[in-house]
């Protein structure tokens, strides 16, 4: 029997678009797993009974050495069907005053200006969010 996409697991993900005042955003290259080598924005799965905002703050702290976000604003909702699951993602525009020195989940992190976003290989389905970031005014 062939499964429909609605029968696949649905994973809720909160993701941070961390911006500097010059408009550059932080991207990270996944260090392990099925999507190792692909670039993404910091974030991850919601825990049961966790809000999207709390998940974003927790995941960023876990992925980037405990940093705290100084601002967090809902920006964009997105859904993408991967081969084994449906990702339901809320993106948040964020800032931090802290220097990022650790990134255990990523082999590399990089600040990317809007015109540099195409210089790395983003996860499938990120075209929509990348276009929205390109059109943001500088902070």
C-alpha positions as CSV (number, residue, x, y, z in Angstrom):
1,X,0.0,0.0,0.0
2,X,1.3,3.4,-1.0
3,X,1.4,6.0,1.9
4,X,0.1,9.5,1.3
5,X,2.3,12.4,2.7
6,X,-0.4,13.0,5.3
7,X,0.4,9.6,6.7
8,X,4.1,10.5,7.2
9,X,5.4,11.9,10.5
10,X,4.9,15.7,10.9
11,X,7.8,17.4,12.6
12,X,7.4,20.9,14.1
13,X,10.6,22.9,13.9
14,X,11.5,26.4,15.2
15,X,14.3,28.1,13.3
16,X,16.3,31.3,14.0
17,X,17.3,33.8,11.4
18,X,19.9,35.5,13.5
19,X,20.8,38.9,12.0
20,X,23.5,41.4,12.5
21,X,22.8,45.2,11.9
22,X,24.5,45.0,8.5
23,X,21.8,42.4,7.4
24,X,24.1,39.3,7.4
25,X,22.5,36.2,8.8
26,X,24.0,33.2,10.5
27,X,24.0,29.9,8.7
28,X,25.4,26.5,9.8
29,X,26.7,23.5,7.9
30,X,25.2,20.3,9.5
31,X,28.0,18.2,11.0
32,X,26.3,14.8,11.0
33,X,23.2,12.8,10.1
34,X,21.4,12.2,6.9
35,X,21.7,15.9,5.9
36,X,25.4,16.4,6.9
37,X,27.1,18.9,4.6
38,X,23.9,20.9,4.0
39,X,23.4,24.4,5.3
40,X,20.6,25.4,7.6
41,X,19.5,28.0,10.1
42,X,19.9,27.2,13.8
43,X,16.9,25.5,15.4
44,X,15.2,22.2,15.9
45,X,12.2,20.2,16.9
46,X,9.7,21.3,19.5
47,X,9.4,19.3,22.6
48,X,5.9,18.2,23.8
49,X,4.0,21.2,25.3
50,X,6.7,23.7,24.2
51,X,5.9,26.9,22.5
52,X,7.5,27.8,19.2
53,X,9.4,30.7,20.8
54,X,10.7,28.6,23.7
55,X,11.8,25.9,21.3
56,X,13.7,28.5,19.2
57,X,15.5,29.9,22.2
58,X,16.3,26.4,23.6
59,X,17.6,25.0,20.3
60,X,19.7,28.1,19.6
61,X,21.3,27.8,23.0
62,X,22.0,24.1,22.5
63,X,23.4,24.5,19.0
64,X,25.5,27.6,19.6
65,X,27.2,27.2,22.9
66,X,24.5,28.6,25.2
67,X,24.0,32.0,23.6
68,X,20.8,33.9,24.5
69,X,18.7,35.7,21.9
70,X,18.1,39.3,22.7
71,X,15.1,39.6,20.3
72,X,12.8,37.1,18.6
73,X,10.0,38.0,16.2
74,X,7.8,35.6,14.2
75,X,8.8,36.0,10.5
76,X,7.6,33.2,8.3
77,X,5.8,29.8,8.3
78,X,6.8,27.1,6.0
79,X,6.1,23.5,5.2
80,X,8.2,21.1,3.2
81,X,7.8,17.4,2.4
82,X,11.1,15.5,2.7
83,X,11.2,11.8,1.7
84,X,10.4,10.5,5.2
85,X,8.6,13.3,6.9
86,X,6.8,16.6,6.6
87,X,8.6,19.6,8.2
88,X,6.4,22.3,9.6
89,X,8.7,25.3,10.3
90,X,8.3,28.6,12.0
91,X,11.1,31.0,11.3
92,X,11.9,33.8,13.7
93,X,14.0,37.0,13.1
94,X,16.5,37.1,16.0
95,X,19.4,39.0,17.3
96,X,22.0,38.3,20.0
97,X,24.6,40.5,21.7
98,X,26.8,37.5,22.4
99,X,29.8,36.3,20.4
100,X,29.2,32.8,18.9
101,X,32.3,30.7,19.7
102,X,30.8,27.2,19.9
103,X,28.7,25.3,17.4
104,X,28.7,21.6,18.2
105,X,26.0,20.6,15.8
106,X,27.6,22.4,12.8
107,X,31.0,21.7,11.2
108,X,31.1,25.4,10.2
109,X,29.1,28.5,10.8
110,X,29.2,31.6,8.7
111,X,27.7,35.1,8.6
112,X,26.2,35.6,5.1
113,X,25.2,38.8,3.6
114,X,22.0,38.6,1.5
115,X,24.0,38.6,-1.7
116,X,26.1,35.7,-0.4
117,X,23.2,33.3,0.5
118,X,23.8,31.3,-2.7
119,X,27.4,30.6,-1.9
120,X,26.5,27.6,0.3
121,X,24.2,24.5,-0.3
122,X,21.0,25.0,1.7
123,X,18.7,22.2,2.7
124,X,16.0,21.4,0.1
125,X,13.0,23.7,0.4
126,X,14.8,26.8,1.8
127,X,14.3,28.8,-1.4
128,X,11.3,30.6,0.0
129,X,12.9,31.7,3.2
130,X,16.1,32.7,1.4
131,X,14.1,35.0,-1.0
132,X,12.4,36.6,2.0
133,X,15.7,37.2,3.7
134,X,17.1,38.8,0.5
135,X,14.3,41.3,0.5
136,X,14.6,42.4,4.2
137,X,15.7,45.9,4.9
138,X,19.0,46.3,6.8
139,X,18.4,46.3,10.6
